[in-house]
């Protein structure tokens, strides 16, 4: 399902668009997906059980991976 972008880009999105060398491709793709997900959620439509569980599982997987990475690397990313 295609999602129309109905919202003005954030300052971070504008800066990201200007700096094409700032992020590795997977992070750039993640940013695009995060913006698309934000737009879907802003439409405030209800989700069926399958959609909800799909989204919930992916958020949990991402959170676990991020917290593991953050413990290892700290806030600086080095």
N, C-alpha and C positions, 0 to 999 in steps of 0.2 A: 504494500500500500504506500503510495507516494504521499509525502507530507508537505504541504505548502508552508513556506516560511512566512508567517504573518507578523513576526516580531522584529523589531529593529535589532541589528547585531550589537552585542556587547562591546565594550572597549577592548576587551581581550580578543574577541573575534576579529575586530578591525585590525588590531596590531598583528595578529597571527596571519591575516591575509596579506599584510604588507611584507612580512618576513618569512619567505618561503624556505629559508635555510635553517630556521630556528628549531625545528622539531624533526625527529626521525619519522619516517612514513607511518609506522604503527601508531605513534602518538597523534599524528595529524588525523589519521582515520578515526581514532578514538574520539578526538575533539568533534569531528563531523557527526559521529554517531550520538555523542552526548547532546549536541545542539538539536539534532533530530528528535531525540527522546524528550528533551525539554519541551519542544514544540508539540509533540503528541500529548504530553501530560497537561500542558496549558489548555488544550482543547477540552479537558475535564470530562471526557466521555468515560463511561463505565467500561470495565474490561470483563470478558467472560473468564471462567475459572482457568482455562488453559492459558490464556494470555497473561493472566495475573501470575500464575505459577512460573511461567517462562521468564517473565520480567523479574520476579522475586528471586529465582534461582541465579540468574545472571548478576543481579545486584549483589547477592551474597558471595558469589564466586569472585567478583571484582573486589569487594571489600576485604575478603580474606587475603587475596593476593597482595593488595595494596598495603594492608597492615603488616604482613610478613616482610614486604620490601622496606617499609618505613622502619621497622625494628632493626633491620640489617643495615640500612644506609642512613638513617636519621633524617632530619628535615632538610639537610643540604643536598641530598642526592649524590654525594660523593662517596 
